[in-house]
Amino acid sequence: MHIELIEPHTHAGRLHAPGEILDLDEAAAQWLIERGTARGLIERGAARPADPQPQPPIKTRKGD
């Protein structure tokens, strides 16, 4: 699972800065997310909510 660090974190003996992306096993990733140290990233190909698309204005003619 890919996560983005929100806080500095030492992993495998190396200090990682906020903003770094790490690829961790599910349990380690969830532990960091629950502590508020990281946030989960959406995996490529994974389902995600659709972004709302702006609708074009409805055009009407006078008298319609």
DSSP file (Angstrom, degrees, kcal/mol; ACC not computed):
  #  RESIDUE AA STRUCTURE BP1 BP2  ACC     N-H-->O    O-->H-N    N-H-->O    O-->H-N    TCO  KAPPA ALPHA  PHI   PSI    X-CA   Y-CA   Z-CA
    1    1 A M              0   0    0      0, 0.0    23,-2.8     0, 0.0     2,-0.4   0.000 360.0 360.0 360.0 136.8    0.0    0.0    0.0
    2    2 A H  E     +A   23   0A   0     39,-0.3    39,-2.3    21,-0.2     2,-0.3  -0.759 360.0 177.7 -93.2 135.7    1.3    3.5   -0.9
    3    3 A I  E     -AB  22  40A   0     19,-2.5    19,-2.3    -2,-0.4     2,-0.5  -0.925  24.2-137.7-130.9 157.6    1.2    6.2    1.8
    4    4 A E  E     -AB  21  39A   0     35,-2.7    35,-2.3    -2,-0.3    17,-0.2  -0.979  28.4-123.5-114.2 127.8    2.3    9.8    1.9
    5    5 A L  E     - B   0  38A   0     15,-2.6    14,-3.0    -2,-0.5    33,-0.3  -0.476  26.1-179.9 -72.3 137.4    3.9   10.9    5.1
    6    6 A I  S    S+     0   0    0     31,-3.5    32,-0.2    12,-0.2    -1,-0.2   0.686  75.5  31.2-101.3 -31.5    2.4   13.8    7.0
    7    7 A E  S    S-     0   0    0     30,-1.9    -1,-0.2    10,-0.1    12,-0.1  -0.843 101.6 -85.2-122.1 157.8    4.9   13.8    9.8
    8    8 A P        -     0   0    0      0, 0.0     2,-0.3     0, 0.0     9,-0.2  -0.366  53.7-178.5 -59.9 145.6    8.6   12.8    9.9
    9    9 A H  E     -C   16   0B   0      7,-2.3     7,-3.2     2,-0.1     2,-0.6  -0.989  27.6-136.4-152.2 138.5    9.0    9.1   10.4
   10   10 A T  E     +C   15   0B   0     -2,-0.3     2,-0.4     5,-0.3     5,-0.2  -0.870  29.3 174.5 -96.2 123.8   11.9    6.6   10.8
   11   11 A H  E >   -C   14   0B   0      3,-2.7     3,-1.6    -2,-0.6    -2,-0.1  -0.997  67.3  -8.5-132.9 127.9   11.3    3.4    8.8
   12   12 A A  T 3  S-     0   0    0     -2,-0.4    -1,-0.1     1,-0.3     3,-0.1   0.860 130.5 -54.4  54.0  39.5   13.9    0.7    8.4
   13   13 A G  T 3  S+     0   0    0      1,-0.2     2,-0.4    -3,-0.0    -1,-0.3   0.529 116.8 109.3  78.1   6.4   16.5    2.8   10.1
   14   14 A R  E <   -C   11   0B   0     -3,-1.6    -3,-2.7    -5,-0.0     2,-0.4  -0.958  67.2-128.4-120.7 133.7   16.0    5.8    7.7
   15   15 A L  E     -C   10   0B   0     -2,-0.4     2,-0.4    -5,-0.2    -5,-0.3  -0.663  25.3-162.4 -79.8 126.6   14.4    9.1    8.5
   16   16 A H  E     -C    9   0B   0     -7,-3.2    -7,-2.3    -2,-0.4     3,-0.1  -0.908   9.6-136.1-112.1 138.9   11.7   10.0    6.0
   17   17 A A    >   -     0   0    0     -2,-0.4     3,-1.9    -9,-0.2   -12,-0.3  -0.508  34.7 -82.9 -90.7 157.6   10.4   13.6    5.7
   18   18 A P  T 3  S+     0   0    0      0, 0.0   -12,-0.2     0, 0.0    -1,-0.1  -0.314 116.7  35.3 -55.2 141.2    6.8   14.7    5.3
   19   19 A G  T 3  S+     0   0    0    -14,-3.0     2,-0.1     1,-0.4   -13,-0.1   0.171  85.5 128.3  96.7 -17.0    5.6   14.4    1.7
   20   20 A E    <   -     0   0    0     -3,-1.9   -15,-2.6   -16,-0.1     2,-0.5  -0.456  55.0-133.9 -72.7 147.0    7.6   11.3    1.0
   21   21 A I  E     -A    4   0A   0    -17,-0.2     2,-0.4    -2,-0.1   -17,-0.2  -0.883  23.6-171.8-102.2 128.6    5.8    8.4   -0.6
   22   22 A L  E     -A    3   0A   0    -19,-2.3   -19,-2.5    -2,-0.5     2,-0.7  -0.926  20.4-142.8-120.3 147.0    6.4    4.9    1.0
   23   23 A D  E     +A    2   0A   0     -2,-0.4     2,-0.2   -21,-0.2   -21,-0.2  -0.928  38.6 163.3-107.8 106.7    5.3    1.5   -0.2
   24   24 A L        -     0   0    0    -23,-2.8     2,-0.1    -2,-0.7    -2,-0.0  -0.754  43.3 -91.4-121.5 164.3    4.4   -0.5    2.9
   25   25 A D     >  -     0   0    0     -2,-0.2     4,-2.5     1,-0.1     5,-0.2  -0.375  49.3-102.9 -68.8 160.0    2.6   -3.7    3.8
   26   26 A E  H  > S+     0   0    0      1,-0.2     4,-2.6     2,-0.2     5,-0.2   0.865 118.3  50.8 -54.9 -44.2   -1.1   -3.1    4.7
   27   27 A A  H  > S+     0   0    0      2,-0.2     4,-2.1     1,-0.2    -1,-0.2   0.925 112.7  44.6 -64.6 -45.6   -0.6   -3.5    8.5
   28   28 A A  H  > S+     0   0    0      2,-0.2     4,-2.0     1,-0.2    -1,-0.2   0.903 114.3  50.2 -65.7 -40.8    2.3   -1.0    8.7
   29   29 A A  H  X S+     0   0    0     -4,-2.5     4,-2.3     1,-0.2    -2,-0.2   0.935 111.3  47.8 -63.1 -46.4    0.5    1.5    6.4
   30   30 A Q  H  X S+     0   0    0     -4,-2.6     4,-2.8    -5,-0.2    -1,-0.2   0.883 108.9  55.0 -62.7 -38.3   -2.7    1.3    8.5
   31   31 A W  H  X S+     0   0    0     -4,-2.1     4,-1.5    -5,-0.2    -1,-0.2   0.923 110.4  45.1 -61.0 -45.0   -0.8    1.8   11.7
   32   32 A L  H  X>S+     0   0    0     -4,-2.0     5,-2.3     2,-0.2     6,-1.1   0.885 113.5  50.2 -67.0 -38.5    0.8    5.0   10.4
   33   33 A I  H ><5S+     0   0    0     -4,-2.3     3,-1.1     1,-0.2    -2,-0.2   0.927 109.6  50.5 -64.6 -45.0   -2.5    6.3    9.1
   34   34 A E  H 3<5S+     0   0    0     -4,-2.8    -1,-0.2     1,-0.3    -2,-0.2   0.823 109.2  52.0 -63.6 -31.7   -4.2    5.6   12.4
   35   35 A R  H 3<5S-     0   0    0     -4,-1.5    -1,-0.3    -5,-0.2    -2,-0.2   0.595 114.8-117.2 -78.9 -11.2   -1.5    7.5   14.3
   36   36 A G  T <<5S+     0   0    0     -3,-1.1    -3,-0.2    -4,-0.6    -2,-0.1   0.656  85.6 115.6  82.3  15.9   -1.9   10.5   12.0
   37   37 A T  S   <S+     0   0    0     -5,-2.3   -31,-3.5    -6,-0.2   -30,-1.9   0.706  79.6  12.0 -87.8 -22.5    1.6   10.1   10.6
   38   38 A A  E     -B    5   0A   0     -6,-1.1     2,-0.4   -33,-0.3   -33,-0.2  -0.922  62.9-134.8-147.2 168.0    0.6    9.3    7.0
   39   39 A R  E     -B    4   0A   0    -35,-2.3   -35,-2.7    -2,-0.3     2,-0.1  -0.979  30.7-111.7-127.8 146.4   -2.4    9.3    4.7
   40   40 A G  E     -B    3   0A   0     -2,-0.4     2,-0.3   -37,-0.2   -37,-0.2  -0.434  26.6-143.9 -74.4 148.4   -3.3    6.5    2.3
   41   41 A L        -     0   0    0    -39,-2.3     2,-0.4    -2,-0.1   -39,-0.3  -0.856  22.7-107.3-110.8 149.4   -3.0    7.1   -1.5
   42   42 A I        -     0   0    0     -2,-0.3     2,-0.1   -41,-0.1     3,-0.1  -0.610  36.8-127.9 -75.9 128.6   -5.3    5.7   -4.1
   43   43 A E    >   -     0   0    0     -2,-0.4     3,-2.0     4,-0.1     2,-0.1  -0.468  30.4 -95.9 -75.1 147.2   -3.7    2.9   -6.0
   44   44 A R  T 3  S+     0   0    0      1,-0.3    -1,-0.1    -2,-0.1     3,-0.1  -0.399 112.5  19.3 -60.9 137.2   -3.6    3.0   -9.8
   45   45 A G  T 3  S+     0   0    0      1,-0.3    -1,-0.3    -2,-0.1     2,-0.2   0.337  96.2 127.7  83.6  -7.9   -6.5    1.0  -11.2
   46   46 A A    <   -     0   0    0     -3,-2.0    -1,-0.3     1,-0.1     2,-0.1  -0.507  69.5 -99.3 -80.4 151.3   -8.4    1.1   -7.9
   47   47 A A        +     0   0    0     -2,-0.2    -4,-0.1    -3,-0.1    -1,-0.1  -0.445  48.3 173.1 -67.2 139.6  -11.9    2.3   -7.9
   48   48 A R        -     0   0    0     -2,-0.1     3,-0.1    -6,-0.1    -3,-0.0  -0.981  40.3 -84.4-144.2 155.3  -12.4    5.8   -6.8
   49   49 A P        -     0   0    0      0, 0.0     2,-0.2     0, 0.0     0, 0.0  -0.294  52.2-106.6 -60.6 142.9  -15.3    8.2   -6.6
   50   50 A A        -     0   0    0      1,-0.1    -3,-0.0     3,-0.0     3,-0.0  -0.456  30.1-118.4 -70.3 139.7  -16.0    9.9   -9.9
   51   51 A D        -     0   0    0     -2,-0.2     2,-0.2     1,-0.1    -1,-0.1  -0.617  35.2-107.5 -75.0 134.5  -15.1   13.6  -10.1
   52   52 A P        -     0   0    0      0, 0.0    -1,-0.1     0, 0.0     3,-0.0  -0.457  33.3-141.7 -64.9 131.2  -18.2   15.7  -10.7
   53   53 A Q        -     0   0    0     -2,-0.2     2,-0.1     1,-0.0    -3,-0.0  -0.784  19.5-112.2 -94.3 134.4  -18.1   17.0  -14.3
   54   54 A P        -     0   0    0      0, 0.0    -1,-0.0     0, 0.0     0, 0.0  -0.438  31.7-131.9 -64.7 137.1  -19.3   20.5  -14.9
   55   55 A Q        -     0   0    0     -2,-0.1     3,-0.1     1,-0.1     0, 0.0  -0.730  19.1-116.1 -91.1 136.6  -22.5   20.5  -16.9
   56   56 A P        -     0   0    0      0, 0.0    -1,-0.1     0, 0.0     3,-0.0  -0.393  42.4 -93.8 -67.3 150.3  -22.7   22.8  -19.9
   57   57 A P        -     0   0    0      0, 0.0     2,-0.5     0, 0.0     0, 0.0  -0.347  39.9-111.4 -64.5 145.3  -25.4   25.5  -19.6
   58   58 A I        -     0   0    0     -3,-0.1     2,-0.5     1,-0.0    -3,-0.0  -0.658  31.8-147.4 -78.5 125.3  -28.8   24.6  -21.1
   59   59 A K        +     0   0    0     -2,-0.5     2,-0.4    -3,-0.0    -1,-0.0  -0.824  20.6 176.2 -98.9 129.8  -29.4   26.7  -24.1
   60   60 A T        -     0   0    0     -2,-0.5     2,-0.3     0, 0.0     3,-0.1  -0.950  24.3-127.8-127.8 151.2  -32.9   27.8  -25.0
   61   61 A R    >   -     0   0    0     -2,-0.4     3,-2.1     1,-0.1     2,-0.0  -0.656  40.8 -87.9 -92.9 154.4  -34.2   30.0  -27.6
   62   62 A K  T 3  S+     0   0    0     -2,-0.3    -1,-0.1     1,-0.3     0, 0.0  -0.360 116.0  25.8 -58.3 136.8  -36.5   32.9  -26.9
   63   63 A G  T 3         0   0    0     -3,-0.1    -1,-0.3     1,-0.0    -2,-0.0   0.334 360.0 360.0  90.3  -7.3  -40.1   31.7  -27.0
   64   64 A D    <         0   0    0     -3,-2.1    -2,-0.1     0, 0.0    -1,-0.0   0.469 360.0 360.0 -83.6 360.0  -39.3   28.1  -26.1
